[in-house]
């Protein structure tokens, strides 16, 4: 996505929340969370360094809830084997 942005923008200052949303809307679950986290880290460091004025990731939210593991009860055979 950064390579794609470099063809349309000359500087990170030109990246908008719409660009961030478009880059992450195709992803779901952990890949979306991971990508958005990486982009937030990049933009936060760029803001600290003075390379950008406003963080375009600050208002982008993860719309999907965190995937919770499904707890499946063990069968009696599995319990006997474990003990």
Secondary structure, DSSP 8 states (H G I E B T S, - for coil): -HHHHHHH-SSGGG--HHHHHHHHTT--THHHHHHHHHHHHHHHHHHHTTS-SS-TTTT----S-----------HHHHHHH-
